[in-house]
Amino acid sequence: MSAALREEAATEEVVALAGMLTPLPHTFARADDDEDDELPLVADERGRDADAASRPLPLQRDEFTCGRCFLVVHVSRRARPGEDCCTDCAS
């Protein structure tokens, strides 16, 4: 079998397999579709502000950022007084 015949047979097989696939029922609207068909955001459905949940809180007076793992932890988890290292990273 020549290379051209093998390539043609492979192409036909791919086309046949692609024809057996069906689109998923939960596909999203394309940009060129009507704008009325756009899906609503989940946050809008719940009546919440979408950005409110993603805003970080400022560092509290009783918290510090570990210099090794960069997690914000309570001051009771400080390994040594005055050092920005949590007990998990110090051990």
PDB file of N, CA, C and O in Angstrom:
ATOM      1  N   MET A   1       0.851  -1.170   0.000  1.00  0.00           N
ATOM      2  CA  MET A   1       0.000   0.000   0.000  1.00  0.00           C
ATOM      3  C   MET A   1       0.894   1.229   0.000  1.00  0.00           C
ATOM      4  O   MET A   1       1.824   1.317   0.801  1.00  0.00           O
ATOM      5  N   SER A   2       0.628   2.159  -0.871  1.00  0.00           N
ATOM      6  CA  SER A   2       1.465   3.352  -0.973  1.00  0.00           C
ATOM      7  C   SER A   2       1.120   4.331   0.142  1.00  0.00           C
ATOM      8  O   SER A   2       0.086   4.228   0.802  1.00  0.00           O
ATOM      9  N   ALA A   3       2.022   5.279   0.323  1.00  0.00           N
ATOM     10  CA  ALA A   3       1.839   6.266   1.384  1.00  0.00           C
ATOM     11  C   ALA A   3       0.601   7.121   1.140  1.00  0.00           C
ATOM     12  O   ALA A   3      -0.096   7.486   2.087  1.00  0.00           O
ATOM     13  N   ALA A   4       0.327   7.439  -0.104  1.00  0.00           N
ATOM     14  CA  ALA A   4      -0.841   8.262  -0.426  1.00  0.00           C
ATOM     15  C   ALA A   4      -2.134   7.523  -0.107  1.00  0.00           C
ATOM     16  O   ALA A   4      -3.082   8.125   0.399  1.00  0.00           O
ATOM     17  N   LEU A   5      -2.182   6.209  -0.400  1.00  0.00           N
ATOM     18  CA  LEU A   5      -3.380   5.418  -0.099  1.00  0.00           C
ATOM     19  C   LEU A   5      -3.580   5.269   1.401  1.00  0.00           C
ATOM     20  O   LEU A   5      -4.709   5.316   1.890  1.00  0.00           O
ATOM     21  N   ARG A   6      -2.469   5.087   2.142  1.00  0.00           N
ATOM     22  CA  ARG A   6      -2.576   4.972   3.608  1.00  0.00           C
ATOM     23  C   ARG A   6      -3.087   6.272   4.215  1.00  0.00           C
ATOM     24  O   ARG A   6      -3.913   6.264   5.127  1.00  0.00           O
ATOM     25  N   GLU A   7      -2.575   7.406   3.687  1.00  0.00           N
ATOM     26  CA  GLU A   7      -3.007   8.706   4.200  1.00  0.00           C
ATOM     27  C   GLU A   7      -4.485   8.949   3.894  1.00  0.00           C
ATOM     28  O   GLU A   7      -5.215   9.486   4.727  1.00  0.00           O
ATOM     29  N   GLU A   8      -4.922   8.552   2.699  1.00  0.00           N
ATOM     30  CA  GLU A   8      -6.326   8.718   2.334  1.00  0.00           C
ATOM     31  C   GLU A   8      -7.226   7.837   3.199  1.00  0.00           C
ATOM     32  O   GLU A   8      -8.295   8.273   3.625  1.00  0.00           O
ATOM     33  N   ALA A   9      -6.801   6.603   3.460  1.00  0.00           N
ATOM     34  CA  ALA A   9      -7.579   5.701   4.299  1.00  0.00           C
ATOM     35  C   ALA A   9      -7.666   6.228   5.733  1.00  0.00           C
ATOM     36  O   ALA A   9      -8.715   6.134   6.371  1.00  0.00           O
ATOM     37  N   ALA A  10      -6.569   6.779   6.233  1.00  0.00           N
ATOM     38  CA  ALA A  10      -6.567   7.339   7.587  1.00  0.00           C
ATOM     39  C   ALA A  10      -7.483   8.553   7.666  1.00  0.00           C
ATOM     40  O   ALA A  10      -8.199   8.737   8.650  1.00  0.00           O
ATOM     41  N   THR A  11      -7.457   9.375   6.630  1.00  0.00           N
ATOM     42  CA  THR A  11      -8.319  10.555   6.600  1.00  0.00           C
ATOM     43  C   THR A  11      -9.787  10.151   6.578  1.00  0.00           C
ATOM     44  O   THR A  11     -10.601  10.739   7.291  1.00  0.00           O
ATOM     45  N   GLU A  12     -10.130   9.162   5.774  1.00  0.00           N
ATOM     46  CA  GLU A  12     -11.511   8.681   5.713  1.00  0.00           C
ATOM     47  C   GLU A  12     -11.949   8.114   7.056  1.00  0.00           C
ATOM     48  O   GLU A  12     -13.096   8.301   7.464  1.00  0.00           O
ATOM     49  N   GLU A  13     -11.046   7.423   7.745  1.00  0.00           N
ATOM     50  CA  GLU A  13     -11.373   6.852   9.052  1.00  0.00           C
ATOM     51  C   GLU A  13     -11.632   7.958  10.074  1.00  0.00           C
ATOM     52  O   GLU A  13     -12.560   7.858  10.876  1.00  0.00           O
ATOM     53  N   VAL A  14     -10.819   9.005  10.046  1.00  0.00           N
ATOM     54  CA  VAL A  14     -11.006  10.123  10.963  1.00  0.00           C
ATOM     55  C   VAL A  14     -12.324  10.828  10.682  1.00  0.00           C
ATOM     56  O   VAL A  14     -13.041  11.192  11.614  1.00  0.00           O
ATOM     57  N   VAL A  15     -12.648  11.022   9.426  1.00  0.00           N
ATOM     58  CA  VAL A  15     -13.908  11.672   9.055  1.00  0.00           C
ATOM     59  C   VAL A  15     -15.087  10.818   9.514  1.00  0.00           C
ATOM     60  O   VAL A  15     -16.074  11.352  10.021  1.00  0.00           O
ATOM     61  N   ALA A  16     -14.997   9.513   9.346  1.00  0.00           N
ATOM     62  CA  ALA A  16     -16.073   8.622   9.769  1.00  0.00           C
ATOM     63  C   ALA A  16     -16.248   8.663  11.284  1.00  0.00           C
ATOM     64  O   ALA A  16     -17.376   8.688  11.776  1.00  0.00           O
ATOM     65  N   LEU A  17     -15.138   8.671  12.027  1.00  0.00           N
ATOM     66  CA  LEU A  17     -15.223   8.738  13.488  1.00  0.00           C
ATOM     67  C   LEU A  17     -15.774  10.080  13.948  1.00  0.00           C
ATOM     68  O   LEU A  17     -16.549  10.134  14.903  1.00  0.00           O
ATOM     69  N   ALA A  18     -15.389  11.155  13.289  1.00  0.00           N
ATOM     70  CA  ALA A  18     -15.887  12.479  13.649  1.00  0.00           C
ATOM     71  C   ALA A  18     -17.386  12.583  13.408  1.00  0.00           C
ATOM     72  O   ALA A  18     -18.079  13.288  14.142  1.00  0.00           O
ATOM     73  N   GLY A  19     -17.891  11.904  12.409  1.00  0.00           N
ATOM     74  CA  GLY A  19     -19.323  11.910  12.131  1.00  0.00           C
ATOM     75  C   GLY A  19     -20.125  11.191  13.199  1.00  0.00           C
ATOM     76  O   GLY A  19     -21.317  11.455  13.354  1.00  0.00           O
ATOM     77  N   MET A  20     -19.497  10.289  13.938  1.00  0.00           N
ATOM     78  CA  MET A  20     -20.175   9.559  15.004  1.00  0.00           C
ATOM     79  C   MET A  20     -20.276  10.375  16.283  1.00  0.00           C
ATOM     80  O   MET A  20     -21.089  10.060  17.152  1.00  0.00           O
ATOM     81  N   LEU A  21     -19.462  11.419  16.413  1.00  0.00           N
ATOM     82  CA  LEU A  21     -19.494  12.246  17.612  1.00  0.00           C
ATOM     83  C   LEU A  21     -20.699  13.169  17.581  1.00  0.00           C
ATOM     84  O   LEU A  21     -21.099  13.656  16.523  1.00  0.00           O
ATOM     85  N   THR A  22     -21.264  13.402  18.740  1.00  0.00           N
ATOM     86  CA  THR A  22     -22.377  14.347  18.850  1.00  0.00           C
ATOM     87  C   THR A  22     -21.955  15.476  19.773  1.00  0.00           C
ATOM     88  O   THR A  22     -21.199  15.248  20.717  1.00  0.00           O
ATOM     89  N   PRO A  23     -22.429  16.688  19.521  1.00  0.00           N
ATOM     90  CA  PRO A  23     -22.052  17.792  20.395  1.00  0.00           C
ATOM     91  C   PRO A  23     -22.636  17.605  21.796  1.00  0.00           C
ATOM     92  O   PRO A  23     -23.702  17.012  21.961  1.00  0.00           O
ATOM     93  N   LEU A  24     -21.934  18.111  22.785  1.00  0.00           N
ATOM     94  CA  LEU A  24     -22.403  18.019  24.164  1.00  0.00           C
ATOM     95  C   LEU A  24     -23.625  18.907  24.353  1.00  0.00           C
ATOM     96  O   LEU A  24     -23.706  19.979  23.753  1.00  0.00           O
ATOM     97  N   PRO A  25     -24.572  18.481  25.174  1.00  0.00           N
ATOM     98  CA  PRO A  25     -25.781  19.279  25.347  1.00  0.00           C
ATOM     99  C   PRO A  25     -25.563  20.574  26.124  1.00  0.00           C
ATOM    100  O   PRO A  25     -26.412  21.464  26.065  1.00  0.00           O
ATOM    101  N   HIS A  26     -24.460  20.707  26.844  1.00  0.00           N
ATOM    102  CA  HIS A  26     -24.214  21.888  27.667  1.00  0.00           C
ATOM    103  C   HIS A  26     -23.137  22.790  27.063  1.00  0.00           C
ATOM    104  O   HIS A  26     -22.344  23.383  27.793  1.00  0.00           O
ATOM    105  N   THR A  27     -23.106  22.894  25.740  1.00  0.00           N
ATOM    106  CA  THR A  27     -22.136  23.770  25.101  1.00  0.00           C
ATOM    107  C   THR A  27     -22.527  25.229  25.307  1.00  0.00           C
ATOM    108  O   THR A  27     -23.702  25.540  25.499  1.00  0.00           O
ATOM    109  N   PHE A  28     -21.551  26.112  25.267  1.00  0.00           N
ATOM    110  CA  PHE A  28     -21.777  27.528  25.493  1.00  0.00           C
ATOM    111  C   PHE A  28     -22.047  28.242  24.176  1.00  0.00           C
ATOM    112  O   PHE A  28     -21.673  27.764  23.104  1.00  0.00           O
ATOM    113  N   ALA A  29     -22.694  29.378  24.274  1.00  0.00           N
ATOM    114  CA  ALA A  29     -22.997  30.170  23.094  1.00  0.00           C
ATOM    115  C   ALA A  29     -21.724  30.761  22.521  1.00  0.00           C
ATOM    116  O   ALA A  29     -20.823  31.143  23.269  1.00  0.00           O
ATOM    117  N   ARG A  30     -21.642  30.839  21.210  1.00  0.00           N
ATOM    118  CA  ARG A  30     -20.496  31.436  20.556  1.00  0.00           C
ATOM    119  C   ARG A  30     -20.667  32.943  20.513  1.00  0.00           C
ATOM    120  O   ARG A  30     -21.771  33.458  20.690  1.00  0.00           O
ATOM    121  N   ALA A  31     -19.579  33.641  20.279  1.00  0.00           N
ATOM    122  CA  ALA A  31     -19.607  35.099  20.234  1.00  0.00           C
ATOM    123  C   ALA A  31     -20.454  35.616  19.077  1.00  0.00           C
ATOM    124  O   ALA A  31     -21.028  36.701  19.168  1.00  0.00           O
ATOM    125  N   ASP A  32     -20.541  34.844  17.983  1.00  0.00           N
ATOM    126  CA  ASP A  32     -21.305  35.309  16.837  1.00  0.00           C
ATOM    127  C   ASP A  32     -22.790  34.967  16.941  1.00  0.00           C
ATOM    128  O   ASP A  32     -23.571  35.370  16.079  1.00  0.00           O
ATOM    129  N   ASP A  33     -23.192  34.233  17.974  1.00  0.00           N
ATOM    130  CA  ASP A  33     -24.604  33.931  18.180  1.00  0.00           C
ATOM    131  C   ASP A  33     -25.320  35.154  18.735  1.00  0.00           C
ATOM    132  O   ASP A  33     -24.684  36.140  19.107  1.00  0.00           O
ATOM    133  N   ASP A  34     -26.640  35.084  18.789  1.00  0.00           N
ATOM    134  CA  ASP A  34     -27.413  36.185  19.369  1.00  0.00           C
ATOM    135  C   ASP A  34     -27.021  36.382  20.827  1.00  0.00           C
ATOM    136  O   ASP A  34     -26.788  35.415  21.552  1.00  0.00           O
ATOM    137  N   GLU A  35     -26.951  37.622  21.245  1.00  0.00           N
ATOM    138  CA  GLU A  35     -26.559  37.915  22.621  1.00  0.00           C
ATOM    139  C   GLU A  35     -27.638  37.511  23.608  1.00  0.00           C
ATOM    140  O   GLU A  35     -27.352  37.375  24.797  1.00  0.00           O
ATOM    141  N   ASP A  36     -28.865  37.316  23.156  1.00  0.00           N
ATOM    142  CA  ASP A  36     -29.947  36.900  24.042  1.00  0.00           C
ATOM    143  C   ASP A  36     -29.743  35.486  24.552  1.00  0.00           C
ATOM    144  O   ASP A  36     -30.329  35.106  25.566  1.00  0.00           O
ATOM    145  N   ASP A  37     -28.920  34.696  23.866  1.00  0.00           N
ATOM    146  CA  ASP A  37     -28.705  33.306  24.229  1.00  0.00           C
ATOM    147  C   ASP A  37     -27.583  33.116  25.241  1.00  0.00           C
ATOM    148  O   ASP A  37     -27.273  31.978  25.595  1.00  0.00           O
ATOM    149  N   GLU A  38     -26.968  34.192  25.717  1.00  0.00           N
ATOM    150  CA  GLU A  38     -25.845  34.060  26.640  1.00  0.00           C
ATOM    151  C   GLU A  38     -26.307  33.487  27.967  1.00  0.00           C
ATOM    152  O   GLU A  38     -27.413  33.766  28.431  1.00  0.00           O
ATOM    153  N   LEU A  39     -25.448  32.686  28.566  1.00  0.00           N
ATOM    154  CA  LEU A  39     -25.761  32.074  29.847  1.00  0.00           C
ATOM    155  C   LEU A  39     -25.527  33.069  30.976  1.00  0.00           C
ATOM    156  O   LEU A  39     -24.538  33.801  30.938  1.00  0.00           O
ATOM    157  N   PRO A  40     -26.398  33.124  31.976  1.00  0.00           N
ATOM    158  CA  PRO A  40     -26.187  34.035  33.105  1.00  0.00           C
ATOM    159  C   PRO A  40     -25.074  33.514  34.013  1.00  0.00           C
ATOM    160  O   PRO A  40     -24.822  32.310  34.068  1.00  0.00           O
ATOM    161  N   LEU A  41     -24.419  34.416  34.716  1.00  0.00           N
ATOM    162  CA  LEU A  41     -23.395  34.028  35.671  1.00  0.00           C
ATOM    163  C   LEU A  41     -24.040  33.436  36.912  1.00  0.00           C
ATOM    164  O   LEU A  41     -25.140  33.838  37.293  1.00  0.00           O
ATOM    165  N   VAL A  42     -23.371  32.490  37.542  1.00  0.00           N
ATOM    166  CA  VAL A  42     -23.912  31.862  38.742  1.00  0.00           C
ATOM    167  C   VAL A  42     -24.081  32.881  39.851  1.00  0.00           C
ATOM    168  O   VAL A  42     -25.074  32.843  40.578  1.00  0.00           O
ATOM    169  N   ALA A  43     -23.132  33.790  39.994  1.00  0.00           N
ATOM    170  CA  ALA A  43     -23.212  34.792  41.051  1.00  0.00           C
ATOM    171  C   ALA A  43     -24.421  35.689  40.851  1.00  0.00           C
ATOM    172  O   ALA A  43     -25.034  36.122  41.827  1.00  0.00           O
ATOM    173  N   ASP A  44     -24.781  35.980  39.588  1.00  0.00           N
ATOM    174  CA  ASP A  44     -25.951  36.800  39.324  1.00  0.00           C
ATOM    175  C   ASP A  44     -27.230  36.071  39.714  1.00  0.00           C
ATOM    176  O   ASP A  44     -28.184  36.692  40.182  1.00  0.00           O
ATOM    177  N   GLU A  45     -27.253  34.762  39.523  1.00  0.00           N
ATOM    178  CA  GLU A  45     -28.438  33.990  39.869  1.00  0.00           C
ATOM    179  C   GLU A  45     -28.688  34.007  41.373  1.00  0.00           C
ATOM    180  O   GLU A  45     -29.840  33.989  41.809  1.00  0.00           O
ATOM    181  N   ARG A  46     -27.635  34.042  42.161  1.00  0.00           N
ATOM    182  CA  ARG A  46     -27.773  34.018  43.613  1.00  0.00           C
ATOM    183  C   ARG A  46     -27.978  35.414  44.187  1.00  0.00           C
ATOM    184  O   ARG A  46     -28.236  35.562  45.382  1.00  0.00           O
ATOM    185  N   GLY A  47     -27.866  36.420  43.359  1.00  0.00           N
ATOM    186  CA  GLY A  47     -28.066  37.776  43.837  1.00  0.00           C
ATOM    187  C   GLY A  47     -26.866  38.340  44.570  1.00  0.00           C
ATOM    188  O   GLY A  47     -27.002  39.323  45.298  1.00  0.00           O
ATOM    189  N   ARG A  48     -25.707  37.752  44.402  1.00  0.00           N
ATOM    190  CA  ARG A  48     -24.498  38.237  45.064  1.00  0.00           C
ATOM    191  C   ARG A  48     -23.612  38.977  44.087  1.00  0.00           C
ATOM    192  O   ARG A  48     -23.714  38.809  42.872  1.00  0.00           O
ATOM    193  N   ASP A  49     -22.750  39.791  44.641  1.00  0.00           N
ATOM    194  CA  ASP A  49     -21.760  40.487  43.832  1.00  0.00           C
ATOM    195  C   ASP A  49     -20.668  39.486  43.473  1.00  0.00           C
ATOM    196  O   ASP A  49     -20.091  38.863  44.364  1.00  0.00           O
ATOM    197  N   ALA A  50     -20.376  39.320  42.196  1.00  0.00           N
ATOM    198  CA  ALA A  50     -19.390  38.334  41.751  1.00  0.00           C
ATOM    199  C   ALA A  50     -17.991  38.672  42.249  1.00  0.00           C
ATOM    200  O   ALA A  50     -17.201  37.763  42.504  1.00  0.00           O
ATOM    201  N   ASP A  51     -17.660  39.959  42.394  1.00  0.00           N
ATOM    202  CA  ASP A  51     -16.328  40.346  42.829  1.00  0.00           C
ATOM    203  C   ASP A  51     -16.148  40.284  44.338  1.00  0.00           C
ATOM    204  O   ASP A  51     -15.014  40.218  44.813  1.00  0.00           O
ATOM    205  N   ALA A  52     -17.221  40.302  45.096  1.00  0.00           N
ATOM    206  CA  ALA A  52     -17.121  40.341  46.559  1.00  0.00           C
ATOM    207  C   ALA A  52     -16.436  39.101  47.113  1.00  0.00           C
ATOM    208  O   ALA A  52     -15.672  39.201  48.074  1.00  0.00           O
ATOM    209  N   ALA A  53     -16.686  37.961  46.542  1.00  0.00           N
ATOM    210  CA  ALA A  53     -16.101  36.722  47.047  1.00  0.00           C
ATOM    211  C   ALA A  53     -14.625  36.603  46.690  1.00  0.00           C
ATOM    212  O   ALA A  53     -13.900  35.850  47.341  1.00  0.00           O
ATOM    213  N   SER A  54     -14.167  37.317  45.682  1.00  0.00           N
ATOM    214  CA  SER A  54     -12.781  37.179  45.249  1.00  0.00           C
ATOM    215  C   SER A  54     -11.867  38.265  45.816  1.00  0.00           C
ATOM    216  O   SER A  54     -10.661  38.226  45.571  1.00  0.00           O
ATOM    217  N   ARG A  55     -12.396  39.223  46.557  1.00  0.00           N
ATOM    218  CA  ARG A  55     -11.561  40.279  47.132  1.00  0.00           C
ATOM    219  C   ARG A  55     -10.840  39.761  48.368  1.00  0.00           C
ATOM    220  O   ARG A  55     -11.475  39.192  49.256  1.00  0.00           O
ATOM    221  N   PRO A  56      -9.530  39.946  48.444  1.00  0.00           N
ATOM    222  CA  PRO A  56      -8.800  39.495  49.635  1.00  0.00           C
ATOM    223  C   PRO A  56      -9.044  40.441  50.808  1.00  0.00           C
ATOM    224  O   PRO A  56      -9.244  41.641  50.624  1.00  0.00           O
ATOM    225  N   LEU A  57      -9.025  39.887  51.999  1.00  0.00           N
ATOM    226  CA  LEU A  57      -9.153  40.687  53.208  1.00  0.00           C
ATOM    227  C   LEU A  57      -7.777  41.199  53.601  1.00  0.00           C
ATOM    228  O   LEU A  57      -6.781  40.521  53.352  1.00  0.00           O
ATOM    229  N   PRO A  58      -7.696  42.362  54.201  1.00  0.00           N
ATOM    230  CA  PRO A  58      -6.388  42.854  54.653  1.00  0.00           C
ATOM    231  C   PRO A  58      -5.879  42.011  55.819  1.00  0.00           C
ATOM    232  O   PRO A  58      -6.657  41.372  56.528  1.00  0.00           O
ATOM    233  N   LEU A  59      -4.580  42.021  56.003  1.00  0.00           N
ATOM    234  CA  LEU A  59      -3.948  41.288  57.095  1.00  0.00           C
ATOM    235  C   LEU A  59      -4.453  41.840  58.423  1.00  0.00           C
ATOM    236  O   LEU A  59      -4.423  43.051  58.640  1.00  0.00           O
ATOM    237  N   GLN A  60      -4.913  40.972  59.307  1.00  0.00           N
ATOM    238  CA  GLN A  60      -5.450  41.378  60.600  1.00  0.00           C
ATOM    239  C   GLN A  60      -4.321  41.584  61.607  1.00  0.00           C
ATOM    240  O   GLN A  60      -3.193  41.142  61.389  1.00  0.00           O
ATOM    241  N   ARG A  61      -4.634  42.257  62.705  1.00  0.00           N
ATOM    242  CA  ARG A  61      -3.618  42.560  63.722  1.00  0.00           C
ATOM    243  C   ARG A  61      -3.057  41.293  64.368  1.00  0.00           C
ATOM    244  O   ARG A  61      -1.905  41.279  64.803  1.00  0.00           O
ATOM    245  N   ASP A  62      -3.856  40.235  64.435  1.00  0.00           N
ATOM    246  CA  ASP A  62      -3.423  39.002  65.080  1.00  0.00           C
ATOM    247  C   ASP A  62      -2.965  37.944  64.058  1.00  0.00           C
ATOM    248  O   ASP A  62      -3.003  36.749  64.350  1.00  0.00           O
ATOM    249  N   GLU A  63      -2.539  38.374  62.880  1.00  0.00           N
ATOM    250  CA  GLU A  63      -2.064  37.469  61.843  1.00  0.00           C
ATOM    251  C   GLU A  63      -0.704  37.926  61.328  1.00  0.00           C
ATOM    252  O   GLU A  63      -0.334  39.092  61.466  1.00  0.00           O
ATOM    253  N   PHE A  64       0.025  36.999  60.738  1.00  0.00           N
ATOM    254  CA  PHE A  64       1.279  37.328  60.068  1.00  0.00           C
ATOM    255  C   PHE A  64       1.440  36.401  58.878  1.00  0.00           C
ATOM    256  O   PHE A  64       0.791  35.357  58.804  1.00  0.00           O
ATOM    257  N   THR A  65       2.300  36.779  57.952  1.00  0.00           N
ATOM    258  CA  THR A  65       2.580  35.972  56.775  1.00  0.00           C
ATOM    259  C   THR A  65       3.891  35.239  56.997  1.00  0.00           C
ATOM    260  O   THR A  65       4.923  35.863  57.246  1.00  0.00           O
ATOM    261  N   CYS A  66       3.852  33.927  56.909  1.00  0.00           N
ATOM    262  CA  CYS A  66       5.058  33.120  57.087  1.00  0.00           C
ATOM    263  C   CYS A  66       6.024  33.422  55.939  1.00  0.00           C
ATOM    264  O   CYS A  66       5.622  33.467  54.776  1.00  0.00           O
ATOM    265  N   GLY A  67       7.285  33.625  56.270  1.00  0.00           N
ATOM    266  CA  GLY A  67       8.299  33.937  55.275  1.00  0.00           C
ATOM    267  C   GLY A  67       8.752  32.735  54.467  1.00  0.00           C
ATOM    268  O   GLY A  67       9.453  32.894  53.467  1.00  0.00           O
ATOM    269  N   ARG A  68       8.367  31.541  54.879  1.00  0.00           N
ATOM    270  CA  ARG A  68       8.786  30.339  54.145  1.00  0.00           C
ATOM    271  C   ARG A  68       7.667  29.770  53.272  1.00  0.00           C
ATOM    272  O   ARG A  68       7.887  29.488  52.094  1.00  0.00           O
ATOM    273  N   CYS A  69       6.469  29.598  53.840  1.00  0.00           N
ATOM    274  CA  CYS A  69       5.367  29.011  53.063  1.00  0.00           C
ATOM    275  C   CYS A  69       4.398  30.074  52.537  1.00  0.00           C
ATOM    276  O   CYS A  69       3.522  29.769  51.728  1.00  0.00           O
ATOM    277  N   PHE A  70       4.554  31.316  52.991  1.00  0.00           N
ATOM    278  CA  PHE A  70       3.760  32.459  52.542  1.00  0.00           C
ATOM    279  C   PHE A  70       2.271  32.343  52.860  1.00  0.00           C
ATOM    280  O   PHE A  70       1.445  32.982  52.208  1.00  0.00           O
ATOM    281  N   LEU A  71       1.927  31.534  53.854  1.00  0.00           N
ATOM    282  CA  LEU A  71       0.550  31.447  54.309  1.00  0.00           C
ATOM    283  C   LEU A  71       0.312  32.487  55.388  1.00  0.00           C
ATOM    284  O   LEU A  71       1.214  32.809  56.161  1.00  0.00           O
ATOM    285  N   VAL A  72      -0.900  33.011  55.439  1.00  0.00           N
ATOM    286  CA  VAL A  72      -1.279  33.929  56.508  1.00  0.00           C
ATOM    287  C   VAL A  72      -1.803  33.080  57.656  1.00  0.00           C
ATOM    288  O   VAL A  72      -2.770  32.335  57.496  1.00  0.00           O
ATOM    289  N   VAL A  73      -1.159  33.195  58.818  1.00  0.00           N
ATOM    290  CA  VAL A  73      -1.518  32.379  59.978  1.00  0.00           C
ATOM    291  C   VAL A  73      -1.683  33.264  61.207  1.00  0.00           C
ATOM    292  O   VAL A  73      -1.240  34.412  61.225  1.00  0.00           O
ATOM    293  N   HIS A  74      -2.324  32.715  62.231  1.00  0.00           N
ATOM    294  CA  HIS A  74      -2.539  33.424  63.488  1.00  0.00           C
ATOM    295  C   HIS A  74      -1.205  33.529  64.234  1.00  0.00           C
ATOM    296  O   HIS A  74      -0.343  32.660  64.106  1.00  0.00           O
ATOM    297  N   VAL A  75      -1.050  34.590  65.003  1.00  0.00           N
ATOM    298  CA  VAL A  75       0.218  34.813  65.716  1.00  0.00           C
ATOM    299  C   VAL A  75       0.522  33.699  66.705  1.00  0.00           C
ATOM    300  O   VAL A  75       1.680  33.515  67.079  1.00  0.00           O
ATOM    301  N   SER A  76      -0.482  32.954  67.135  1.00  0.00           N
ATOM    302  CA  SER A  76      -0.231  31.826  68.039  1.00  0.00           C
ATOM    303  C   SER A  76       0.530  30.705  67.343  1.00  0.00           C
ATOM    304  O   SER A  76       1.057  29.819  68.014  1.00  0.00           O
ATOM    305  N   ARG A  77       0.600  30.722  66.016  1.00  0.00           N
ATOM    306  CA  ARG A  77       1.324  29.701  65.253  1.00  0.00           C
ATOM    307  C   ARG A  77       2.744  30.146  64.916  1.00  0.00           C
ATOM    308  O   ARG A  77       3.443  29.469  64.162  1.00  0.00           O
ATOM    309  N   ARG A  78       3.178  31.285  65.471  1.00  0.00           N
ATOM    310  CA  ARG A  78       4.535  31.790  65.230  1.00  0.00           C
ATOM    311  C   ARG A  78       5.530  30.887  65.954  1.00  0.00           C
ATOM    312  O   ARG A  78       5.326  30.557  67.122  1.00  0.00           O
ATOM    313  N   ALA A  79       6.598  30.487  65.277  1.00  0.00           N
ATOM    314  CA  ALA A  79       7.579  29.569  65.865  1.00  0.00           C
ATOM    315  C   ALA A  79       8.344  30.228  67.005  1.00  0.00           C
ATOM    316  O   ALA A  79       8.485  29.642  68.079  1.00  0.00           O
ATOM    317  N   ARG A  80       8.837  31.440  66.781  1.00  0.00           N
ATOM    318  CA  ARG A  80       9.565  32.194  67.809  1.00  0.00           C
ATOM    319  C   ARG A  80       9.095  33.646  67.771  1.00  0.00           C
ATOM    320  O   ARG A  80       8.785  34.164  66.698  1.00  0.00           O
ATOM    321  N   PRO A  81       9.037  34.302  68.916  1.00  0.00           N
ATOM    322  CA  PRO A  81       8.597  35.703  68.935  1.00  0.00           C
ATOM    323  C   PRO A  81       9.470  36.575  68.025  1.00  0.00           C
ATOM    324  O   PRO A  81      10.696  36.466  68.024  1.00  0.00           O
ATOM    325  N   GLY A  82       8.809  37.436  67.258  1.00  0.00           N
ATOM    326  CA  GLY A  82       9.519  38.358  66.388  1.00  0.00           C
ATOM    327  C   GLY A  82       9.990  37.772  65.079  1.00  0.00           C
ATOM    328  O   GLY A  82      10.505  38.508  64.237  1.00  0.00           O
ATOM    329  N   GLU A  83       9.834  36.480  64.873  1.00  0.00           N
ATOM    330  CA  GLU A  83      10.268  35.829  63.632  1.00  0.00           C
ATOM    331  C   GLU A  83       9.042  35.480  62.791  1.00  0.00           C
ATOM    332  O   GLU A  83       8.070  34.937  63.315  1.00  0.00           O
ATOM    333  N   ASP A  84       9.077  35.782  61.511  1.00  0.00           N
ATOM    334  CA  ASP A  84       7.951  35.472  60.632  1.00  0.00           C
ATOM    335  C   ASP A  84       8.104  34.083  60.033  1.00  0.00           C
ATOM    336  O   ASP A  84       8.351  33.920  58.838  1.00  0.00           O
ATOM    337  N   CYS A  85       7.949  33.089  60.896  1.00  0.00           N
ATOM    338  CA  CYS A  85       8.027  31.683  60.498  1.00  0.00           C
ATOM    339  C   CYS A  85       6.998  30.914  61.319  1.00  0.00           C
ATOM    340  O   CYS A  85       6.991  31.010  62.546  1.00  0.00           O
ATOM    341  N   CYS A  86       6.130  30.153  60.655  1.00  0.00           N
ATOM    342  CA  CYS A  86       5.111  29.401  61.379  1.00  0.00           C
ATOM    343  C   CYS A  86       5.715  28.132  61.983  1.00  0.00           C
ATOM    344  O   CYS A  86       6.815  27.715  61.620  1.00  0.00           O
ATOM    345  N   THR A  87       4.983  27.538  62.897  1.00  0.00           N
ATOM    346  CA  THR A  87       5.472  26.340  63.593  1.00  0.00           C
ATOM    347  C   THR A  87       5.635  25.167  62.636  1.00  0.00           C
ATOM    348  O   THR A  87       6.498  24.317  62.854  1.00  0.00           O
ATOM    349  N   ASP A  88       4.825  25.103  61.580  1.00  0.00           N
ATOM    350  CA  ASP A  88       4.932  24.015  60.614  1.00  0.00           C
ATOM    351  C   ASP A  88       6.261  24.088  59.844  1.00  0.00           C
ATOM    352  O   ASP A  88       6.904  23.064  59.615  1.00  0.00           O
ATOM    353  N   CYS A  89       6.661  25.286  59.452  1.00  0.00           N
ATOM    354  CA  CYS A  89       7.901  25.447  58.687  1.00  0.00           C
ATOM    355  C   CYS A  89       9.137  25.358  59.580  1.00  0.00           C
ATOM    356  O   CYS A  89      10.215  24.994  59.110  1.00  0.00           O
ATOM    357  N   ALA A  90       8.992  25.681  60.842  1.00  0.00           N
ATOM    358  CA  ALA A  90      10.147  25.670  61.755  1.00  0.00           C
ATOM    359  C   ALA A  90      10.542  24.248  62.142  1.00  0.00           C
ATOM    360  O   ALA A  90      11.689  24.008  62.520  1.00  0.00           O
ATOM    361  N   SER A  91       9.613  23.311  62.052  1.00  0.00           N
ATOM    362  CA  SER A  91       9.932  21.941  62.481  1.00  0.00           C
ATOM    363  C   SER A  91      10.536  21.118  61.391  1.00  0.00           C
ATOM    364  O   SER A  91      10.856  19.949  61.604  1.00  0.00           O
TER     365      SER A  91
END
